[in-house]
């Protein structure tokens, strides 16, 4: 039986350890160093291995560097072109060499241009997130500099409610239900010694684990008839234009040149002159009207833009879920964008 004095000694030492550990957590986290990256959100220094049934059991290795980027080869002060977007830019389930930003870089290199195109896509980001990135991501990277920024946008901006609470952008953090949740959120957001230790062991233990990703490529028979045509409201358009203006201002502030590229998915389509979609919502006109708003903004502000929505012709097997592209779809995107950059703005990366 443990004596009271021994129990007291153990308890005191445990409390001292907890106290010192909390001090260490605070001293290594964002509470003290406000300019530290939100690596929980950005997935800095993380590696995942997937196996996608649609690629015939090919392993997909998805990793991000210490800055949260994919494909960074030069120093952070010598980036030629940064690509910002959502999951259709990040391309979680494609190997780096199969992603469209990397394929564009390859085409420039084949033309003897030593270009570094860096992927800064984050799943779920709309123009709200793109605004957030400047102060909370790029602005916290010492000596960060890029000549050009491609904004691949539109798909995540078709719903008006994404613009709510833009000044307190919440990037998908879980809501605290109890004290344990609050502690977990704090440790993740603080990005201190605890998060680094958990991330280190997670990468070591799970690096070789394979997650089976099963997606069904749908065809036109899976669509439903759209009964109500989408119309962009004045309020929705105003929100989008405000964000585009802010993106333009922030890009100019860091002395970079913006390039806006519109998007297109296969969630909605015109089949035999009938308007259809996966769930009855008019995705076709929603994406079309957002794309038109972006292109008009470009014209009014003398920004080089690529209207991918109208310039690309997709097929069903270009997607694995009608939104995110397969290797075939990514290759199509790269070919169109490279052609537009090369033909219309060839000096852009010289």
C-alpha distance (Angstrom), angle and dihedral (degrees) to the residues before:
residue distance angle dihedral
X1 . . .
X2 3.80 . .
X3 3.78 113.1 .
X4 3.78 120.3 -126.3
X5 3.81 91.8 -115.9
X6 3.82 92.2 52.9
X7 3.79 91.0 46.8
X8 3.80 89.5 49.8
X9 3.83 91.2 51.3
X10 3.81 92.2 48.9
X11 3.79 91.8 47.3
X12 3.82 93.0 48.2
X13 3.82 91.5 49.0
X14 3.80 90.9 47.3
X15 3.79 91.2 51.6
X16 3.80 90.8 47.5
X17 3.82 89.9 50.5
X18 3.82 91.7 49.5
X19 3.80 91.1 47.6
X20 3.81 93.4 49.1
X21 3.81 91.1 45.1
X22 3.80 91.0 52.4
X23 3.81 89.3 50.4
X24 3.83 88.8 51.1
X25 3.82 90.8 48.2
X26 3.79 91.3 51.6
X27 3.82 93.8 44.9
X28 3.82 91.9 51.9
X29 3.79 98.3 43.0
X30 3.77 144.4 72.1
X31 3.82 94.4 -87.0
X32 3.80 87.6 78.2
X33 3.79 101.9 20.2
X34 3.79 103.7 48.4
X35 3.80 92.4 178.9
X36 3.79 94.8 63.7
X37 3.78 114.7 117.9
X38 3.80 120.6 -106.0
X39 3.79 90.8 -115.4
X40 3.78 93.4 173.6
X41 3.79 88.9 64.7
X42 3.81 97.2 34.0
X43 3.85 94.2 45.0
X44 3.80 92.1 -134.8
X45 3.81 115.2 -167.7
X46 3.79 92.7 4.5
X47 3.79 129.1 141.0
X48 3.79 126.6 -169.1
X49 3.79 127.4 -178.5
X50 3.79 118.6 -152.1
X51 3.74 135.9 178.4
X52 3.77 115.2 -149.2
X53 3.79 117.2 -159.8
X54 3.79 90.3 -150.5
X55 3.80 91.3 62.9
X56 3.80 92.6 54.4
X57 3.79 95.2 -101.1
X58 3.79 93.2 -49.9
X59 3.79 112.7 161.1
X60 3.75 115.4 -118.5
X61 3.80 115.8 -155.6
X62 3.79 111.6 -160.5
X63 3.78 116.3 -173.9
X64 3.77 139.6 160.5
X65 3.78 128.1 -157.7
X66 3.80 128.9 -126.2
X67 3.81 90.4 -78.5
X68 3.81 95.3 49.9
X69 3.82 93.0 -106.2
X70 3.79 133.1 129.9
X71 3.79 120.2 -142.4
X72 3.82 101.1 10.5
X73 3.82 108.5 160.0
X74 3.80 105.3 156.6
X75 3.78 126.6 52.2
X76 3.81 117.0 -73.6
X77 3.81 90.2 -107.5
X78 3.80 92.3 56.7
X79 3.81 103.3 52.0
X80 3.79 110.8 142.2
X81 3.78 99.6 -165.4
X82 3.80 129.2 7.1
X83 3.81 117.3 -161.1
X84 3.82 115.9 -149.5
X85 3.79 123.3 -171.4
X86 3.78 146.8 105.4
X87 3.80 130.8 -80.8
X88 3.81 91.2 -50.9
X89 3.82 86.3 65.0
X90 3.80 97.5 36.7
X91 3.84 90.5 50.7
X92 3.77 96.9 -164.1
X93 3.79 96.0 -170.4
X94 3.80 99.1 48.1
X95 3.77 126.8 82.3
X96 3.80 112.0 -113.4
X97 3.80 94.2 -105.9
X98 3.83 90.4 55.3
X99 3.82 96.8 52.6
X100 3.80 117.3 104.7
X101 3.85 96.0 -120.4
X102 3.79 89.5 53.9
X103 3.81 92.2 46.6
X104 3.82 89.9 52.9
X105 3.79 89.8 50.8
X106 3.80 89.3 50.9
X107 3.82 90.9 53.2
X108 3.80 91.7 52.3
X109 3.78 91.0 48.0
X110 3.80 89.5 51.6
X111 3.80 84.9 57.3
X112 3.82 88.8 55.1
X113 3.80 93.5 -104.4
X114 3.80 112.8 135.8
X115 3.79 95.5 -144.3
X116 3.80 127.1 166.8
X117 3.81 110.7 -154.4
X118 3.81 110.4 -175.2
X119 3.80 124.1 -159.3
X120 3.83 113.5 -135.4
X121 3.80 96.7 166.6
X122 3.81 119.8 142.8
X123 3.78 123.3 -169.6
X124 3.80 113.6 -107.4
X125 3.80 97.5 14.2
X126 3.79 119.3 143.1
X127 3.80 127.0 175.5
X128 3.82 85.5 -70.8
X129 3.79 89.7 64.2
X130 3.79 92.6 42.2
X131 3.80 88.9 59.1
X132 3.81 90.1 47.8
X133 3.80 91.3 53.5
X134 3.80 96.3 68.2
X135 3.80 99.1 61.8
X136 3.78 98.8 25.5
X137 3.81 101.8 39.8
X138 3.80 118.7 11.1
X139 3.80 92.7 33.1
X140 3.81 91.0 56.0
X141 3.81 95.1 54.6
X142 3.79 109.7 94.0
X143 3.83 113.1 -120.4
X144 3.82 92.0 -0.2
X145 3.78 111.8 171.2
X146 3.78 135.4 160.0
X147 3.79 131.1 176.7
X148 3.80 96.4 -146.9
X149 3.80 137.5 13.6
X150 3.79 121.7 -154.3
X151 3.80 112.4 -155.6
X152 3.81 108.3 -159.4
X153 3.78 99.6 -167.3
X154 3.78 148.8 146.8
X155 3.79 109.4 78.2
X156 3.82 94.5 79.4
X157 3.80 92.9 43.8
X158 3.79 99.7 62.9
X159 3.82 94.6 94.2
X160 3.80 117.4 73.7
X161 3.81 95.6 -149.0
X162 3.82 92.7 68.7
X163 3.81 88.6 77.5
X164 3.80 94.7 61.9
X165 3.81 116.8 114.5
X166 3.79 91.7 6.8
X167 3.81 91.5 161.8
X168 3.82 90.8 60.3
X169 3.80 98.6 40.2
X170 3.79 109.8 -165.4
X171 3.77 110.3 -158.1
X172 3.78 98.6 -159.1
X173 3.77 101.0 -69.1
X174 3.79 115.3 164.9
X175 3.77 116.7 -108.7
X176 3.77 115.4 -112.1
X177 3.79 111.7 -113.1
X178 3.80 97.2 172.5
X179 3.80 144.0 -5.6
X180 3.80 93.2 -76.4
X181 3.81 91.1 54.3
X182 3.79 91.0 49.3
X183 3.81 90.7 50.7
X184 3.83 92.0 49.4
X185 3.81 91.5 48.7
X186 3.80 90.6 49.0
X187 3.82 93.3 50.0
X188 3.81 92.6 48.2
X189 3.79 95.5 45.4
X190 3.80 93.4 42.3
X191 3.82 90.0 58.4
X192 3.78 90.9 -156.0
X193 3.79 134.1 140.9
X194 3.83 94.3 -58.7
X195 3.80 94.7 54.9
X196 3.81 91.2 44.9
X197 3.82 91.8 51.5
X198 3.81 93.1 47.9
X199 3.82 90.8 46.8
X200 3.82 91.4 48.5
X201 3.81 94.3 52.6
X202 3.80 92.4 40.0
X203 3.80 90.9 55.7
X204 3.79 91.9 45.8
X205 3.80 95.8 47.2
X206 3.78 100.9 37.5
X207 3.79 103.7 32.0
X208 3.80 92.1 100.2
X209 3.78 96.2 39.5
X210 3.78 113.8 110.8
X211 3.77 123.3 -144.0
X212 3.80 114.6 -156.6
X213 3.79 109.7 -133.8
X214 3.78 112.9 -163.5
X215 3.78 120.1 -170.3
X216 3.75 128.9 169.9
X217 3.77 115.5 -139.8
X218 3.77 103.4 -138.3
X219 3.79 126.4 -147.0
X220 3.79 133.7 -155.6
X221 3.82 92.1 -81.7
X222 3.81 89.9 66.5
X223 3.80 92.8 60.2
X224 3.78 125.6 101.8
X225 3.77 125.9 -142.5
X226 3.80 115.2 -97.4
X227 3.78 110.2 -131.4
X228 3.82 99.3 179.8
X229 3.79 123.0 48.4
X230 3.81 116.1 -135.8
X231 3.79 118.5 -117.2
X232 3.78 123.1 -173.8
X233 3.81 108.3 -124.4
X234 3.79 122.1 -136.8
X235 3.80 89.7 -114.9
X236 3.81 92.4 50.8
X237 3.80 91.7 47.7
X238 3.81 91.3 48.0
X239 3.81 91.6 53.1
X240 3.79 91.4 49.1
X241 3.81 92.9 47.1
X242 3.81 91.0 49.2
X243 3.80 90.0 54.1
X244 3.80 92.6 46.8
X245 3.80 89.8 51.0
X246 3.80 90.6 49.8
X247 3.81 91.6 48.5
X248 3.80 89.6 50.7
X249 3.82 92.0 48.9
X250 3.81 93.7 47.7
X251 3.79 92.2 47.1
X252 3.80 90.8 50.9
X253 3.81 90.0 47.9
X254 3.81 91.1 62.0
X255 3.83 90.0 44.3
X256 3.79 94.6 -114.4
X257 3.80 127.8 133.9
X258 3.84 117.4 -120.9
X259 3.79 124.9 -138.0
X260 3.80 117.1 -171.3
X261 3.80 120.4 -155.1
X262 3.80 123.0 -173.7
X263 3.79 122.9 -139.4
X264 3.76 139.9 -136.2
X265 3.79 132.3 -165.1
X266 3.80 133.5 -179.4
X267 3.82 95.9 -121.8
X268 3.78 87.7 106.5
X269 3.76 128.7 26.6
X270 3.77 147.6 160.6
X271 3.81 108.9 -108.8
X272 3.81 117.9 -178.3
X273 3.84 88.3 -19.2
X274 3.81 90.4 -55.0
X275 3.80 122.4 120.4
X276 3.84 109.9 -126.3
X277 3.81 139.2 165.2
X278 3.78 141.8 175.7
X279 3.81 94.8 -99.2
X280 3.80 107.0 12.4
X281 3.83 95.9 -91.8
X282 3.80 114.2 124.1
X283 3.81 98.5 -115.7
X284 3.79 91.7 157.6
X285 3.80 96.4 63.7
X286 3.81 92.6 33.7
X287 3.80 91.2 58.9
X288 3.80 91.0 39.8
X289 3.81 94.8 53.2
X290 3.80 93.3 44.7
X291 3.81 88.8 49.6
X292 3.81 91.0 50.3
X293 3.81 90.5 50.1
X294 3.81 90.6 52.3
X295 3.81 93.1 47.8
X296 3.82 91.8 48.6
X297 3.80 89.2 50.1
X298 3.80 89.2 52.7
X299 3.79 92.5 50.8
X300 3.79 92.8 48.6
X301 3.80 92.1 49.3
X302 3.80 99.3 38.1
X303 3.80 93.3 -117.0
X304 3.79 122.0 154.6
X305 3.82 106.7 -117.0
X306 3.79 137.2 173.3
X307 3.79 116.7 -143.8
X308 3.78 95.9 -148.6
X309 3.80 90.4 165.7
X310 3.80 90.2 70.1
X311 3.79 100.0 27.4
X312 3.80 101.4 54.8
X313 3.80 128.7 72.0
X314 3.79 112.3 -155.6
X315 3.81 130.0 -168.3
X316 3.80 128.8 -156.5
X317 3.79 94.3 -100.9
X318 3.81 90.3 55.5
X319 3.83 86.4 78.5
X320 3.77 136.0 48.7
X321 3.80 93.8 -157.8
X322 3.83 103.8 10.8
X323 3.82 90.4 -97.4
X324 3.80 109.4 51.4
X325 3.76 117.4 56.6
X326 3.76 130.2 -125.0
X327 3.80 119.7 -136.7
X328 3.80 88.0 -84.7
X329 3.82 92.7 53.6
X330 3.81 93.0 45.2
X331 3.79 89.4 52.7
X332 3.82 90.5 53.7
X333 3.81 91.3 51.0
X334 3.81 91.3 49.5
X335 3.79 92.5 49.5
X336 3.80 94.0 51.8
X337 3.81 95.1 44.8
X338 3.81 94.0 45.0
X339 3.79 91.1 48.5
X340 3.82 91.5 50.8
X341 3.81 93.0 46.7
X342 3.76 92.4 45.5
X343 3.81 97.7 44.4
X344 3.79 102.7 36.0
X345 3.77 104.6 28.3
X346 3.77 105.3 19.1
X347 3.81 93.0 155.2
X348 3.79 90.0 57.7
X349 3.78 93.8 95.6
X350 3.78 102.5 22.3
